[in-house]
Amino acid sequence: MGVYAGLPRFQLVFKLAKREGFLDPEFVRFFEPLLEGKSIRDPMVPTGNTNSMRLARLRRPRSKSEEETD
């Protein structure tokens, strides 16, 4: 989302859609900081845990057969 937020055309369309009322106000409040170059918090991650690349989220669970060969 951050990549799109930096594109001038996207910003223009977003602001127009906001002004015309096409976007949900809650989404606008969530997304607007990206247009200002700020980061946003993942709503699925508890507050204070802002690193979306944390290892627990990326680690694949090991199968029992892998555990037995270690």
Backbone torsions as a table, in degrees:
resi	resn	phi	psi	omega
1	MET	NA	-34.5	-178.3
2	GLY	-62.2	-34.3	179.3
3	VAL	-64.2	-47.1	-180.0
4	TYR	-64.5	-37.3	-178.0
5	ALA	-62.2	-24.6	179.7
6	GLY	-84.1	-10.0	-178.1
7	LEU	-81.4	127.3	-178.3
8	PRO	-56.8	-40.2	-178.7
9	ARG	-65.0	-42.2	178.4
10	PHE	-62.0	-43.5	179.7
11	GLN	-60.1	-42.2	179.3
12	LEU	-62.0	-46.9	-179.7
13	VAL	-65.9	-41.3	179.7
14	PHE	-61.0	-47.2	-178.8
15	LYS	-64.9	-38.1	177.4
16	LEU	-65.3	-46.4	179.9
17	ALA	-63.0	-36.8	177.5
18	LYS	-65.0	-48.1	-178.0
19	ARG	-62.1	-37.7	-178.2
20	GLU	-83.0	-5.6	177.8
21	GLY	81.3	20.2	-179.7
22	PHE	-79.4	-19.6	-177.7
23	LEU	-104.3	143.7	176.3
24	ASP	-63.6	130.2	-178.3
25	PRO	-55.7	-34.1	178.7
26	GLU	-66.7	-39.2	176.9
27	PHE	-65.2	-41.4	179.4
28	VAL	-60.2	-45.9	178.7
29	ARG	-61.6	-37.3	180.0
30	PHE	-69.7	-42.5	-170.2
31	PHE	-88.2	-26.9	-174.8
32	GLU	-54.9	-37.7	178.3
33	PRO	-56.6	-31.4	177.4
34	LEU	-63.2	-36.7	179.1
35	LEU	-65.8	-24.5	178.8
36	GLU	-92.0	5.2	179.1
37	GLY	83.7	9.3	179.3
38	LYS	-92.2	167.3	176.6
39	SER	-93.9	161.5	177.5
40	ILE	-121.7	156.0	-179.6
41	ARG	-89.2	136.7	175.5
42	ASP	-66.8	118.2	-177.3
43	PRO	-66.5	-14.6	-179.8
44	MET	-89.1	-5.8	-179.0
45	VAL	-107.6	132.1	179.3
46	PRO	-56.4	148.1	-180.0
47	THR	-55.0	139.0	-180.0
48	GLY	94.3	-12.1	179.8
49	ASN	-112.5	69.6	-169.6
50	THR	-89.8	-4.4	-178.4
51	ASN	-83.8	101.2	-177.3
52	SER	-73.6	-10.7	-179.5
53	MET	-101.0	15.7	-177.3
54	ARG	-61.2	150.6	-172.7
55	LEU	-58.1	-41.6	-177.5
56	ALA	-58.3	-32.6	-179.0
57	ARG	-77.8	-26.4	-175.9
58	LEU	-96.5	-20.6	-174.9
59	ARG	-72.0	134.5	176.9
60	ARG	-88.1	132.3	178.7
61	PRO	-62.1	140.3	179.8
62	ARG	-83.4	143.4	177.2
63	SER	-81.4	162.4	-179.5
64	LYS	-62.4	-35.6	-179.3
65	SER	-66.8	-35.0	176.2
66	GLU	-67.3	-39.2	-179.5
67	GLU	-66.6	-35.8	-178.2
68	GLU	-71.1	-27.1	-178.4
69	THR	-83.0	-11.9	-179.6
70	ASP	-74.8	NA	NA
